[in-house]
Amino acid sequence: MDGKSVFVKVDHYKELLDIMDFVKLKIQEAEREIEKLRSLRAKEDEEIDAWAEKLDDIKRKIAGLYSQVFAPE
């Protein structure tokens, strides 16, 4: 600020500090919620992958059964 002094009333300064503390608190809360969402998404992805593996296993079993029933050796 080019070395110029800025004067602020003490009441306004305290109010500004309170507002800044409130904003910091809300940012921290938002960061925690984002981390919870990321964790939840990771768990969902794991579950979807497990379902996909089970589905692939079922498809393999059905394909094997189909080949045994309709194309016996």
C-alpha positions as CSV (number, residue, x, y, z in Angstrom):
1,M,0.0,0.0,0.0
2,D,2.8,2.4,-0.8
3,G,3.8,2.8,2.9
4,K,0.6,4.8,3.7
5,S,-1.1,4.2,7.1
6,V,-4.6,3.0,7.3
7,F,-6.6,3.7,10.5
8,V,-9.5,1.5,11.5
9,K,-11.7,1.9,14.5
10,V,-11.0,-0.7,17.2
11,D,-14.6,-1.8,17.1
12,H,-14.5,-2.4,13.4
13,Y,-11.2,-4.2,13.7
14,K,-12.6,-6.6,16.3
15,E,-15.7,-7.1,14.2
16,L,-13.4,-7.8,11.2
17,L,-11.4,-10.3,13.3
18,D,-14.6,-12.0,14.3
19,I,-15.8,-12.2,10.7
20,M,-12.5,-13.6,9.6
21,D,-12.5,-16.3,12.4
22,F,-16.1,-17.2,11.3
23,V,-15.0,-17.5,7.7
24,K,-12.0,-19.7,8.6
25,L,-14.3,-21.9,10.7
26,K,-16.7,-22.3,7.8
27,I,-13.8,-23.1,5.4
28,Q,-12.6,-25.8,7.8
29,E,-16.1,-27.3,8.0
30,A,-16.4,-27.3,4.2
31,E,-13.0,-29.1,3.9
32,R,-14.2,-31.7,6.4
33,E,-17.4,-32.3,4.4
34,I,-15.4,-32.6,1.2
35,E,-13.2,-35.2,2.8
36,K,-16.2,-37.1,3.9
37,L,-17.7,-37.0,0.4
38,R,-14.4,-38.2,-1.1
39,S,-14.3,-41.1,1.4
40,L,-17.9,-42.0,0.6
41,R,-17.2,-41.9,-3.1
42,A,-14.2,-44.2,-2.6
43,K,-16.3,-46.7,-0.7
44,E,-19.0,-46.6,-3.4
45,D,-16.3,-47.2,-6.1
46,E,-15.1,-50.2,-4.2
47,E,-18.6,-51.6,-3.9
48,I,-19.3,-51.0,-7.6
49,D,-16.0,-52.8,-8.5
50,A,-17.0,-55.8,-6.3
51,W,-20.4,-56.0,-7.9
52,A,-18.8,-55.8,-11.4
53,E,-16.5,-58.7,-10.4
54,K,-19.4,-60.8,-9.2
55,L,-21.3,-60.0,-12.4
56,D,-18.3,-61.1,-14.5
57,D,-18.0,-64.3,-12.5
58,I,-21.7,-65.0,-13.1
59,K,-21.3,-64.4,-16.8
60,R,-18.3,-66.8,-16.9
61,K,-20.3,-69.5,-15.1
62,I,-23.3,-69.1,-17.4
63,A,-21.0,-69.2,-20.5
64,G,-19.4,-72.4,-19.2
65,L,-22.8,-73.9,-18.4
66,Y,-24.1,-72.9,-21.8
67,S,-21.1,-74.5,-23.6
68,Q,-21.6,-77.7,-21.6
69,V,-25.3,-78.0,-22.3
70,F,-25.4,-76.8,-25.9
71,A,-22.0,-77.8,-27.2
72,P,-20.9,-80.9,-25.3
73,E,-17.6,-82.4,-26.2
